[in-house]
Amino acid sequence: MEDLKRRSEELERELMKSLQREEKMKAELQRLREKVRVAEEAEERLCSQVGDLEAETVNHAQEYRSHLVGLMEQLEAAHKFIESAFL
């Protein structure tokens, strides 16, 4: 009978340890879920910012190209003026 009581107490201790480990694992899982949620939100914000920057870059490239075309037209006009002045 003493052996059964001792075995029962041993099993209870093991059960308590197991339950404590389970609670720790649940808490760790919850912390990891929160980290994943925060990382996903950050990823969404970064994707949005990248999209904004891409659009801004395209606008700057178009403005730069327009400026270059204007300068090329001015240079062409200056060349024509110089050529006509020497003819």
N, C-alpha and C positions, 0 to 999 in steps of 0.2 A: 504494500500500500504506500509505503514511504517513497518507493521508486516512482510510482505513478504521480504522486504529488510533486516530487522534484522535477519529473519530466514535464508535467503540466506547467509548472512555474517557468521552466526553461523555454517552453514553447510560447508562453505569454511574453517573456522578455524578447524573444526573437520576433514575435508579432509586433510588439511595440517598436522595436528597432526598424522593422520593415515599414510600419506606418509612418514613422518619422522620416525615413528615407523617401517614401512616397510624397510626403508633404513638401520636403525640400525640392524634389524633382518637379512638383507642380509649380512651386514658386519660381524655380529657375525657368521653366517653360513659359510662365507668364512674363518674366523679365525679357526672355528672348523674343516673345511675340511683340512686346512693346518696342523693342529695338528694331524689329523688322518693320513695324508700322511706321516708326519715325524715319527709317531709311527709305521706305517707299514714298513717303510724303516728300522727303528731300529730293528723291529722284524725279518726282513729278515737277517740283519747282525748278530743278536744274534743266529738265527738258523744255519747260516753258521759256526759261531764260535763254537757252540755246536757240530756240526758235525765234525769239525776239532779236537776238544778236545776228542771226542769219538774215532776217528781213532787213535789219539796219545795214548790214554789210552789202546786201544787194542794192539798197538805195544809195549808199556811198559810192559803190562802183558805177552805178548809172550816172550819178552827178559828176564823178570824175571823168567818165567817158564823154559826157556832154561838154565839160570844160575843155578836154583835150581836142574835141572836134572844133570847138570855137577857136582855140588857139591855132589849130591847123588852118582854119579858114582865114584867120588874121594873117598868118604867115604867107599863105598863098596870095592874099591880096597885096601884101607888102612886096612879094616877089614880082607880081604883075606890075605894080607901080614902079619898081626899080627898073624892070625891063623896059617899060614904056618910056621912062625918063632917059634911058640911054639910046633909044631908037630914034 
